């Protein structure tokens, strides 16, 4: 599931960059969108690590 999500994000960003390169539209929020995606993936990684630590402690 994580791989599919990452693949969709890459495809979406590639489409946006391609459209901007061809001058189809301007995208002032791309940098913010990339920060949001990065923060979401970091948060998910931290949550996953916390769950693994808790599971190891309970075992």
MMTF fields as JSON, N, C-alpha, C and O atoms, coordinates in Angstrom:
{
  "mmtfVersion": "1.0.0",
  "mmtfProducer": "UNKNOWN",
  "numBonds": 235,
  "numAtoms": 236,
  "numGroups": 59,
  "numChains": 1,
  "numModels": 1,
  "chainsPerModel": [1],
  "groupsPerChain": [59],
  "chainIdList": ["A"],
  "bondAtomList": [4, 2, 8, 6, 12, 10, 16, 14, 20, 18, 24, 22, 28, 26, 32, 30, 36, 34, 40, 38, 44, 42, 48, 46, 52, 50, 56, 54, 60, 58, 64, 62, 68, 66, 72, 70, 76, 74, 80, 78, 84, 82, 88, 86, 92, 90, 96, 94, 100, 98, 104, 102, 108, 106, 112, 110, 116, 114, 120, 118, 124, 122, 128, 126, 132, 130, 136, 134, 140, 138, 144, 142, 148, 146, 152, 150, 156, 154, 160, 158, 164, 162, 168, 166, 172, 170, 176, 174, 180, 178, 184, 182, 188, 186, 192, 190, 196, 194, 200, 198, 204, 202, 208, 206, 212, 210, 216, 214, 220, 218, 224, 222, 228, 226, 232, 230],
  "bondOrderList": [1, 1, 1, 1, 1, 1, 1, 1, 1, 1, 1, 1, 1, 1, 1, 1, 1, 1, 1, 1, 1, 1, 1, 1, 1, 1, 1, 1, 1, 1, 1, 1, 1, 1, 1, 1, 1, 1, 1, 1, 1, 1, 1, 1, 1, 1, 1, 1, 1, 1, 1, 1, 1, 1, 1, 1, 1, 1],
  "groupList": [{"groupName": "UNK", "atomNameList": ["N", "CA", "C", "O"], "elementList": ["N", "C", "C", "O"], "formalChargeList": [0, 0, 0, 0], "bondAtomList": [1, 0, 2, 1, 3, 2], "bondOrderList": [1, 1, 2], "singleLetterCode": "X", "chemCompType": "L-PEPTIDE LINKING"}],
  "groupTypeList": [0, 0, 0, 0, 0, 0, 0, 0, 0, 0, 0, 0, 0, 0, 0, 0, 0, 0, 0, 0, 0, 0, 0, 0, 0, 0, 0, 0, 0, 0, 0, 0, 0, 0, 0, 0, 0, 0, 0, 0, 0, 0, 0, 0, 0, 0, 0, 0, 0, 0, 0, 0, 0, 0, 0, 0, 0, 0, 0],
  "groupIdList": [1, 2, 3, 4, 5, 6, 7, 8, 9, 10, 11, 12, 13, 14, 15, 16, 17, 18, 19, 20, 21, 22, 23, 24, 25, 26, 27, 28, 29, 30, 31, 32, 33, 34, 35, 36, 37, 38, 39, 40, 41, 42, 43, 44, 45, 46, 47, 48, 49, 50, 51, 52, 53, 54, 55, 56, 57, 58, 59],
  "secStructList": [7, 2, 2, 2, 2, 2, 2, 2, 2, 2, 2, 2, 2, 2, 2, 2, 2, 2, 2, 2, 2, 6, 6, 1, 7, 7, 7, 6, 6, 2, 2, 2, 2, 2, 2, 2, 2, 2, 2, 2, 2, 2, 2, 2, 2, 2, 2, 2, 2, 2, 2, 2, 2, 2, 2, 2, 2, 2, 7],
  "xCoordList": [0.834, 0.0, 0.875, 0.571, 1.965, 2.866, 3.502, 3.667, 3.852, 4.457, 3.471, 3.852, 2.223, 1.206, 0.995, 0.855, 0.972, 0.797, 1.961, 1.768, 3.163, 4.349, 4.359, 4.728, 3.954, 3.907, 2.907, 3.198, 1.737, 0.741, 1.252, 0.999, 1.967, 2.528, 3.552, 3.569, 4.401, 5.41, 4.756, 5.174, 3.737, 3.032, 2.367, 2.441, 1.718, 1.035, 2.027, 1.795, 3.125, 4.122, 4.776, 5.054, 5.019, 5.595, 4.66, 5.102, 3.374, 2.393, 2.368, 2.29, 2.435, 2.443, 3.691, 3.604, 4.852, 6.092, 6.102, 6.583, 5.575, 5.504, 4.584, 4.917, 3.436, 2.5, 3.104, 2.905, 3.837, 4.448, 5.569, 5.733, 6.331, 7.423, 6.895, 7.565, 5.698, 5.099, 4.291, 3.694, 4.272, 3.582, 2.075, 1.376, 1.56, 0.109, -0.529, -1.615, 0.13, -0.393, 0.733, 1.772, 0.51, 1.507, 1.04, -0.159, 1.985, 1.642, 2.403, 3.477, 1.86, 2.572, 2.601, 3.41, 1.761, 1.678, 2.432, 2.282, 3.239, 3.938, 4.913, 4.99, 5.65, 6.611, 5.897, 6.358, 4.774, 3.995, 3.438, 3.414, 2.997, 2.473, 3.561, 3.305, 4.772, 5.878, 6.216, 6.523, 6.163, 6.397, 5.321, 5.619, 4.071, 2.961, 3.136, 2.943, 3.496, 3.721, 4.867, 4.775, 5.95, 7.103, 6.736, 7.118, 5.997, 5.588, 4.682, 4.792, 3.792, 2.879, 3.654, 3.362, 4.637, 5.405, 6.29, 6.481, 6.841, 7.649, 6.786, 7.203, 5.584, 4.671, 4.289, 4.24, 4.021, 3.664, 4.835, 4.632, 6.054, 7.241, 7.437, 7.766, 7.238, 7.405, 6.355, 6.662, 5.129, 4.058, 4.356, 4.168, 4.82, 5.154, 6.274, 6.218, 7.285, 8.401, 7.934, 8.374, 7.054, 6.526, 5.745, 5.874, 4.934, 4.153, 5.084, 4.853, 6.129, 7.072, 7.78, 7.975, 8.165, 8.819, 7.861, 8.244, 6.618, 5.621, 5.381, 5.263, 5.307, 5.099, 6.289, 6.109, 7.495, 8.687, 8.71, 9.141, 8.261, 8.254, 7.209, 7.402, 6.109, 5.049, 5.342, 4.741, 6.261, 6.576, 7.427, 7.781],
  "yCoordList": [-1.197, 0.0, 1.255, 2.245, 1.188, 2.336, 2.591, 3.738, 1.51, 1.638, 2.251, 3.09, 1.837, 2.379, 3.868, 4.65, 4.256, 5.66, 6.496, 7.567, 5.989, 6.71, 6.816, 7.854, 5.744, 5.752, 6.795, 7.529, 6.861, 7.858, 9.277, 10.165, 9.497, 10.818, 11.197, 12.333, 10.251, 10.514, 10.827, 11.752, 10.067, 10.304, 11.68, 12.41, 12.031, 13.326, 14.482, 15.444, 14.395, 15.47, 15.553, 16.648, 14.41, 14.416, 15.104, 15.871, 14.827, 15.457, 16.971, 17.742, 17.383, 18.824, 19.502, 20.572, 18.878, 19.47, 19.527, 20.498, 18.495, 18.478, 19.587, 20.291, 19.74, 20.787, 22.168, 23.051, 22.36, 23.668, 23.926, 25.055, 22.907, 23.058, 23.478, 24.205, 23.019, 23.372, 24.666, 25.09, 25.286, 26.56, 26.451, 27.438, 25.274, 25.089, 25.902, 26.453, 25.98, 26.751, 27.014, 26.356, 27.974, 28.236, 27.582, 27.508, 27.11, 26.387, 26.976, 26.486, 28.011, 28.611, 27.719, 27.961, 26.71, 25.884, 24.573, 23.744, 24.351, 23.071, 22.861, 21.765, 23.893, 23.753, 23.385, 22.521, 24.045, 23.733, 22.31, 21.608, 21.888, 20.53, 19.5, 18.479, 19.766, 18.846, 18.788, 17.716, 19.928, 19.945, 19.132, 18.38, 19.285, 18.567, 17.058, 16.295, 16.63, 15.213, 14.691, 13.604, 15.467, 15.055, 14.927, 13.958, 15.902, 15.858, 14.662, 14.024, 14.362, 13.229, 11.917, 11.033, 11.784, 10.538, 10.4, 9.289, 11.515, 11.46, 11.086, 10.302, 11.644, 11.347, 9.872, 9.231, 9.34, 7.928, 7.04, 6.01, 7.425, 6.651, 6.659, 5.63, 7.814, 7.923, 7.087, 6.411, 7.132, 6.347, 4.86, 4.101, 4.445, 3.045, 2.604, 1.509, 3.44, 3.099, 2.992, 2.101, 3.88, 3.852, 2.571, 1.954, 2.167, 0.931, -0.273, -1.177, -0.294, -1.422, -1.501, -2.594, -0.368, -0.341, -0.856, -1.654, -0.395, -0.835, -2.337, -3.017, -2.867, -4.289, -5.079, -6.133, -4.579, -5.265, -5.282, -6.267, -4.224, -4.147, -5.103, -5.645, -5.298, -6.164, -7.646, -8.515, -7.919, -9.329, -9.975, -11.148],
  "zCoordList": [0.0, 0.0, 0.0, -0.666, 0.763, 0.832, -0.538, -0.954, -1.225, -2.545, -3.542, -4.359, -3.475, -4.384, -4.124, -5.065, -2.869, -2.518, -3.041, -3.617, -2.83, -3.296, -4.817, -5.366, -5.501, -6.962, -7.463, -8.408, -6.838, -7.237, -7.007, -7.821, -5.911, -5.641, -6.705, -7.179, -7.076, -8.103, -9.439, -10.135, -9.8, -11.065, -11.061, -12.048, -9.953, -9.863, -9.953, -10.685, -9.216, -9.272, -10.651, -11.141, -11.272, -12.625, -13.611, -14.465, -13.489, -14.372, -14.154, -15.11, -12.898, -12.595, -13.155, -13.757, -12.955, -13.459, -14.98, -15.564, -15.62, -17.085, -17.587, -18.541, -16.949, -17.355, -17.17, -18.004, -16.088, -15.852, -16.859, -17.324, -17.195, -18.154, -19.526, -20.26, -19.866, -21.145, -21.064, -22.054, -19.897, -19.734, -19.669, -19.898, -19.363, -19.324, -18.207, -18.383, -17.074, -15.953, -14.954, -14.982, -14.087, -13.046, -11.754, -11.485, -10.962, -9.744, -8.551, -8.2, -7.936, -6.809, -5.571, -4.676, -5.487, -4.289, -4.358, -3.461, -5.389, -5.527, -4.369, -3.814, -4.008, -2.919, -1.618, -0.873, -1.354, -0.149, -0.212, 0.8, -1.381, -1.534, -1.253, -0.614, -1.727, -1.487, 0.003, 0.524, 0.69, 2.141, 2.858, 3.786, 2.424, 3.047, 2.866, 3.812, 1.67, 1.396, 2.254, 2.824, 2.346, 3.136, 4.61, 5.265, 5.131, 6.535, 6.812, 7.859, 5.877, 6.055, 6.067, 6.872, 5.184, 5.142, 6.374, 6.868, 6.884, 8.1, 9.293, 10.146, 9.356, 10.456, 10.448, 11.498, 9.266, 9.15, 9.561, 10.204, 9.196, 9.568, 11.075, 11.665, 11.701, 13.144, 13.866, 14.848, 13.383, 13.995, 13.869, 14.82, 12.699, 12.467, 13.399, 13.959, 13.569, 14.451, 15.889, 16.615, 16.312, 17.692, 17.931, 18.988, 16.959, 17.092, 17.179, 17.982, 16.363, 16.397, 17.745, 18.275, 18.299, 19.61, 20.682, 21.538, 20.628, 21.612, 21.496, 22.515, 20.277, 20.083, 20.623, 21.233, 20.402, 20.891, 22.414, 23.013, 23.035, 24.498, 25.095, 26.183, 24.372, 24.871, 24.635, 25.266, 23.733, 23.406, 24.486, 24.373]
}
